[in-house]
Amino acid sequence: HLIYKCGGIDQRTIEKFEKEAEEMGKKSFKYAWVLDKLKAERERGITIDIALWKFETPKYMVTVIDAPGHRDFIKNMITGTSQAD
């Protein structure tokens, strides 16, 4: 949602994700799919691998890091959080 609201992704792409998510019975996941690219992530509704998204606002350069929170993917979570500053 933040990436979309700050102009990092266009409306058409969000609408595409919304349609695909709705077809899988996960309509509310449309914003999660901006960073959750793996088929398994989308099917299970959890983040498995880290993902980065960079965009600029008029004042800032922003990097969004999506890291897993599920205990089975702690190693990936540590990798993601170690990149934050």
N, C-alpha and C positions, 0 to 999 in steps of 0.2 A: 504494500500500500504506500509506503514512504517513497519507494522508487518511482511509482506512478505519479504520486502527488507532486514530486519534485521535477517531473518531466523527464525522468530517465527511461521511460518506456511509453509507447504511444497507446492510444485508446484501442486501435484496431487489434494490437497484439493482446491486450487484456481481454477483449471480446473473444478472440480466438481461444485463449486459455479458459475462459468462462464456458464456452461451448464444449470444449474437450472435457473439462472437469465435470460438467453437468452430465455428459454422456456416460461418465464413469460413476455417477451418483455422488460426486464430490464438488458440487457447484461452489461452495464457499472457499475452495482451495485455489481459486483463480490467481490470487496474488502470490501464494506460495510457489506456484509453478513458474514464476518469473525466475526463481533460483533453483528450484528442484527440477532438474533436467532428466534424471535417471528414471527409467520406466518403473523400477522397483520403488523409488521414492513416491512416485505419483500413485501407484497402486496401493501402497501401504499407508500413505499419508504421513510419512515421517522423513526427515532429512537424514541421509546416510553419509553423503560426502560433502565436503565444504564447497561453498561457491562464493565468488566475489563479484560484486557489481560496482563499477565506478561511474560516477556522474558528477557534473558540476552544477552548482547554483551560481547566481550572480556574485556571491560572496565566498563560497567554499568549494573545495574539491572533497567529495564524499566517497568513501569506500564502505559498502555494506558487506559484512561477512555473515554468511548463513552457515552455522555449524550445528551438527547434530546434538540433540540433548538425550537421546536414548542411550542407556548404559551399554548396549552392545557396540556402540560406535564411539567410545571414549577416546580412542587414539585419534580419530578424525576430529573430534571436538577440540582436543588439545592443539592439534595442528592449526585449526581455524582460529582459536582464541589467542594463540601465540603471535598471530599476525596483527593483532589490534594494537593501536597506540593511543 
